[in-house]
Amino acid sequence: MSDTTIIDLLRERLPRECVLSEAEDLRPYECDGLSAYRRLPMVVVIPQTLEQVQTTLKLCAQNGVAVVARGAGTGLSGGALPLSDGVLLSMARFNRILGIDTANRTARVQPGVTNLSISKAAAPHGLYYAPDPSSQIACSIGGNVAENAGGVHCLKYGLTVHNIQQLEVLTIDGEHLTIGSQALDSPGYDLLALMTGSEGLLGVITEITVKLLPLPETAQVVLAAFASVEAAGAAVTATIANGIIPAGLELLDNPAIRAVEQFVHAGYPEDAAAILLCELDGTAADVAAQIERVDQVFRAAGATELRVSRDEQERQRFWAGRKAAFPAMGRLSPDYYCMDGTIPRRHLSRVLAEIERMSTEYGLPICNVFHAGDGNLHPLILYDANRPGELERTEELGGKILELCVAVGGTITGEHGVGLEKINQMCVQFDTGELTQLHAVKAAFDPQGLLNPGKAIPTLHRCAEFGAMHVHHGQLPHPELERF
Amino acid sequence: MSLVESLQDTLRDAAATGTPLSIHAGGSKSFYGRPVAGTGFSVAEYTGIIDYSPTELVISARAGTPLSELESALAKENQMLPFEPPHFGPGATLGGTIACGFSGPRRPYAGAARDFVLGITCLNGRGERLRFGGQVMKNVAGYDLSRTLTGSLGTLAVLLDISLKVLPRPETEVTLCHEVSAEQALQQLNTWASQPLPLSGGCYNDGQLRVRLSGFEQGVQAAARQLGGEELADADGFWQDLREQRLGFFQDERPLWRVSVPPAAAELALEAGELIDWGGAQRWLKTSLPTQTLRDAAVRAGGHATCYRGGNREDVFHPLDPALQALHQRLKASFDPAGILNPGRMYSGI
C-alpha cells in the first residue's frame, strides 16, 4: 500500500491531534538520545487512550506497516530511531500514575511517566522506585522496561527486571496480554523477564506495576582517591571480597575528574589518577558499620585520600560531579560517544589499559566514568563530528572496545541496549543458532516482524556482511552463510 | 564423543522420530508438575563447578552438579545463593533447581531464583547448543532468555551450564517470635516491610510470627531492639525445615497447595490449614478442597494457585487465559518444534 493510505486510515480512525505527518511536526522524532542517527518517520501517532493504541496497531498489522514505539526518547542506542516507511508510536500522553498500593508496596503507572516522578509520588509513603538511570528526570518508565535500564544503585537493588511485577501489553495484532501479576510470581513462562529489555520488538507496553522499596533511613558516600586506576580497581574487588555490597560504587579516571572539576567544582582531588565514590545506605547503625569497614578496605588498598560525606548536602555534592560527568565532557569536546560494555571485574585493569592503548592508536581521547561495582564500563570517546571521517573512526573504535568486552567474557551492552548502534557487535556475541532462536522468539510474538524491525537482533545476512570485515584468528564468524 | 555431543545426538534423534523425553537428574523434584510420558533423558552425569571467583560474585556450574556441592563451595568463601533454594532431597541438582525456579524464605527480601540467573547454556529441542546471558552482572544484549528458561520446567530446553550471581553471607542473623493472630501477623509483616529494616524472612504458623533479620551486627541488633519479641534458639533449623517442608504443618496426608498472592492479601480463610511465608506473599495450604475453590480464592486475593504435591496431578498449574496460552504454545514451538522436551509437564500441549 502507498504511504498516504495508512496515514489516511489513521486520520480516519483517530482524532486529528493524534496523527502528525507534516515534516516540521515529524522533526522532533527524528532521533533519540543517540543523535548521530537521524531519520524522519512516515507518520507520528500520539494516542491518548488504550483503544487508540489498539486501533493503530491493528491498522499497522492489517496493512503490513512497521511500528516503532517511543517513550521519552532518551535512549542511547538508537532503539527509537524511526523508519521512513513506518509509524512512530509515541506513548508520551500515557503519563499518569494510576495508583500507589502502600500495603503491597507497588505503584501502577502508565508507560510515559518519568522514572523520577514515581519515586517522588511514593516518597510521602516512605517508599521509592530503586532503578535510577542517569536520565531519570526525563526518561520514561516504559522505556526503562523496554531497555531493562539500570543506574548507579543497581549493584545493590538490581535492574528494571528485578523491580517490576506486572505489565499490560498490546501485541502487534492489538491483542491484550497481562504479563506477571500483583503477586511475586505468575504461572507459566517468565514472560516478564522476556519482555523486559526486549527493545520494543515483542509488544507495546501500556501499563506497568513497579515494586517500591522503603526509603533507606540514611545514606553516606565515601570518596577515595587512588594513585593508579589499577589500585582503584583492586579496591573495588577488595570491597566485595570483604562482604560489602555498596548501594553504588563508581569510578572516575583522571581525565574525567579534571573535566568534572572545571565544570561543577564537586571538590574531587584533581591530581588523583582515579577516584571511587562508594555509597552505603541502610539504617544508621548499619551504615556506620559499613563505613568503618570500607574505610579499612580502601586504606589497605592504598587510598591516598579518604573523605566521608558529613551531611546530606555533602553527599549530594559528591554525587553532583558524577552526575555532571557527561555534560562536562560536552564542554571539553564538540561531540562525545558513550559506550556501555560490561566485563568481569577481574579484567578491569587489563581492559582499561587496552582502551587507553586504542585511544592512542586512534588519536581520540577517552574518559572513563563507570559503574565499577558491576563491571559496567562507560568509556566516553571525545570527537568532532565536523572533522571528516572522525565519526566513522569513533564508531570503529567503539566497536573495537565492545569486541574487547566480549573477548574477556563480557557483553556489548550492560544497560543501554543494542538498538541500532550495537547491532553489528551482536554478531560477535551470538552465533547463528542463537540468533536464529532469538528471531524465532520474536516470531512467536510478532510473526510479520512489524515491531521495531532492524533493531536489537541482527539478521543473519547482516552478520555475514559484517563478519566479512571482521576476521578473528583467521576464522570467519558464521562460516555457513553466503557472503554478499 | 563428549557427553554434550551425545546428549545432542539423542535430542536430534528424538526430534526426528518425535519421541518425547522426560528430563531428569537427581529426581528430587519429580513430584512437581504434571506427569510426562517420555523416555528418560538424564543430565545427572553432566556435573562440576566450571568457574567460581568469589570477588566476582559469580558461580558457573553444570546442570547435574549437586546443589549441596555448590552450596558448600560457596560456604567456604562465606557466600551463598541468596534465593535460598529448597532441596527436597539429597539428589537435588543445580539444573533441577533452576528448571523449577524454586526459591526459599529469603525470596521476598533478596529476590527469586530468576533474579540471580546471569546466563544459561542450553540445548533446544533441535539439539542446538545455545548460550544466552553471560557471567556479568548487567547484560542487555538479546532477549533475556536465561531468565525465561528459569522455571520453564525443561519444556523449552535442556539446561547445561548455569551462571548465578551470589552474595556474601550476612555477618549475623536473628529470628524473633511474636504470638499474634494471622491478621495481626500479616499487618505486622507488611508494616515492617515498608520500613528500612534488614528483613530476610517472615513466616506465620501455629499462632507464631517469626521474623528473620540479616546483616551487619550493629544494624541487626538495632533492628531487633525495634521489633522486640523473643529470640528463636535454633533459627537456622527452623528456616531450613520451613524451606524443605519438614515442619509439622507439612506432615499431613492431604494435598499441598501453594497460593501466591500480593503480600498484604487477607488470610484466605478456607477450610484448610494455612501457613504464611514470604512475608505474606506465599500461602501454603493443606486441604482436600476442590481445585476450583482454591483457584477462585487465589484469584479473589489477586494471585494464583498451584497444586504442589498430591491431589490431581493432571491439573497442577493455574490455567492461563487463551491469549497467553496460545503465546506459550508458540514459544514452546520456537524452542522445541517437535514437542519432545518434557511435553505436558507444565500444561497440556506445552
Interface residues (C-beta under 8 A of the other chain):
Chain A: D101 T102 A103 N104 R105 T106 H125 G126 L127 E147 N148 G150 C154 L155 G158 L159 V161 H162 T171 E175 H176 L177 T178 I179 S181 Q182 A183 L184 D185 S186 P187 G188 Y189 D190 L191 A193 L194 T196 G197 S198 L202 P214 L215 P216 E217 T237 A238 I240 A241 G243 I244 I245 G282 T283 A284 A285 D286 A288 A289 Q290 R293 T342 I343 P344 R345 R346 H371 D374 G375 N376 G409 G410 T411 I412 T413 G414 E415 H416 G417 V418 K422 M426 Q429 F430 G433 E434 Q437 L438 A440 V441 K442 A443 A444 F445 A456 I457
Chain B: S53 P54 T55 E56 L57 V58 N78 G101 R107 P108 G111 A112 R114 D115 N124 E128 R129 L130 R131 F132 G134 Q135 V136 M137 K138 N139 V140 A141 G142 Y143 D144 L145 R147 T148 T150 G151 S152 L156 L167 P168 R169 E171 N190 A193 S194 Q195 P196 L197 P198 G215 F216 E217 Q218 G219 Q221 A222 A223 S260 V261 P262 P263 A264 W278 A281 Q282 G302 G303 H304 T306 F317 H318 P319 L320 D321 A323 L324 L327 H328 R330 L331 A333 S334 F335 M346 Y347
